[in-house]
Amino acid sequence: MTDYALDADSLLDVIGWESCFVIGASFGGMVAQEFALRSPQRVERLVLACTSSGGAGGASYPIHEFVDLAPREKALRFLPLSDTRLDTAWQSANPEQFAQLTEQMVEGYVTGANESGWEIGARRQLEARIGHDTYDRLPKLQMPVFIIGGRYDGIAPVSNLEAMHEQIPHARLELFEGGHMFMLQDARVYSRISAFLQDELD
């Protein structure tokens, strides 16, 4: 995870930015935590979405366990985790909608999979995710932090967001109607992020 954070720091050097707003979702939220802890002077405001601290604050679901599954089987395992409302009862009551969601996820898994470097990049991301643990260092964050997530997220559950909220001084926590993909499910998300970044959050 350190390498990803250092890459972000180097990117700011290349584009000539001294500091910026940082928004990280899921794995990106883990990178954002590490980056903000290592380079706090470069982070004006921080949004952590559907992510986890690891350690005593709880880890996100170990999706590395799915690495050897075929795309369809992976999608069938991932969907009910990504939104806990999609349980077996919901699947039985909404077979066509569930089939459509499954196909969309399968397409996402296979898109780009044949490109050079894709496999090693995916593996390194999973490896970094496994070892992620910022929990004990989170109190060092002094910039404004907005923690957001979906009420029905089984990947980065609400308890993990609450743990980060308790660890980070002056952090704000807000939950939305959705699962791990809540940013596509609740239209209020972006106006709330915009208000936070402009220091206008009520």
Sequence and secondary structure as in RCSB ss.txt:
>XXXX:A:sequence
MTDYALDADSLLDVIGWESCFVIGASFGGMVAQEFALRSPQRVERLVLACTSSGGAGGASYPIHEFVDLAPREKA
LRFLPLSDTRLDTAWQSANPEQFAQLTEQMVEGYVTGANESGWEIGARRQLEARIGHDTYDRLPKLQMPVFIIGG
RYDGIAPVSNLEAMHEQIPHARLELFEGGHMFMLQDARVYSRISAFLQDELD
>XXXX:A:secstr
 HHHHHHHHHHHHHHT S EEEEEETHHHHHHHHHHHH GGGEEEEEEES    GGG     GGGGTTS HHHHH
HHHHHHH TT  HHHHHH HHHHHHHHHHHHHHHHTTTTSTTHHHHHHHHHHHHHT   GGGGGG  S EEEEEE
TT SSS HHHHHHHHHHSTT EEEEESSSTTHHHH TTHHHHHHHHHTT   
